[in-house]
């Protein structure tokens, strides 16, 4: 049984985190010391390093700060950066959560702000301890997936096993999100065939074409030739390996970072910026994508890996699913689910799909995933630019 | 039709290839409907093996989706890879262009 923390917008959290947010790199150290000294796995560091304004970063920060897993926020500002700290505080307070604001230049510097920050954390912790806990069903979960450190085994074990889990979750009414449009080049037509409307189908194809064009400018494809030794023959086959995480349900919509799925179903997250490429690679590392998935309300992220990633995340637990049996043995203490057993004939895709489903429910019910137990709380947010999604991206909302 | 056993996995019921999960040597006995056949060639882990006879031009189906087409015919149990299949994906941005960019 999942007991969720009930938030004012009706969403429920599976964690009750105090987020400590720095709004520019200059405030990072102070915020980190506050979190270190609080020494509580549910007091977590998030932040944005840039001094220049960015609408995307503000939107993602607001979405994270009002994520159902977050109980309250402590903002650490240097004072002269351009991030709108008052707006962030107002958004969080309007959501019914406590928010405290510390401005280092006003508080009297490093030591004084760290001390004030610890007091602020204590106050927020005390206030959110009484947040009501209520039963939470599978249909209220938002589950995301990402792959990182992929190898030839990812597409035949862990990824399709996640697809099996996704199919079951979607059938039970949960919202599931997959992404990495840059690695879906070659399967956009197949993907478009699964769209709930022709307009959404066209938007899916456009979204992959945008990714292809963007990566071309960056000078790196996610789909350079290779992988033949591992048994992959064609580009579409390689893309299908990543795509298999999405399962076989109908695709109900496209989201951009910070958009919340309006109801259960399967969603594609478009992570590639709109307009002329401006700020470099769309996502500079896996955690940048995990942050975007969490900004879309993900309670849990399923991370498949062949080579062996060890990361977790702040705010929402990461469940790691190891595709490769050798890696699974070498990094056993980091891997929540060993999908490599499929390669060794010890388990079927359906069995591992079931294990993934069970792990999601256990972590949602409060069990700590291995990356949580190991203290992983990575968080990275960078500059990007997006246009809002059009009505064709969420057909069920347009109809309603 | 090639039956799947512990050395092979079927990713999707519509697939016409199986994936090899433990190495198969030439001459190894493979199960087919109504009997067995010897493997014609060695097949490494992660590689594809024809589940049924495929003709030149047939779509290769993996994950329940076409991943390319055959450039030569094969019988059930034969290795399917670069030497007998090709991509159907025609991109306006070629892979070559991307490589030059990289």
Interface residues (C-beta under 8 A of the other chain):
Chain A: X152 X153 X155 X156 X160 X185 X186 X187 X190 X212 X213 X215 X216 X219 X220 X221 X223 X224 X225 X228 X229 X230 X231 X232 X233 X234 X235 X236 X237 X240 X241 X243 X244 X248 X342 X343 X344 X345 X348 X349
Chain B: X6 X7 X9 X11 X19 X20 X21 X22 X44 X45 X46 X47 X48 X60 X62 X63 X64 X65 X66 X67 X68 X80 X81 X82 X85 X86 X87 X88 X89 X91 X93 X95 X97 X98 X99 X101 X102
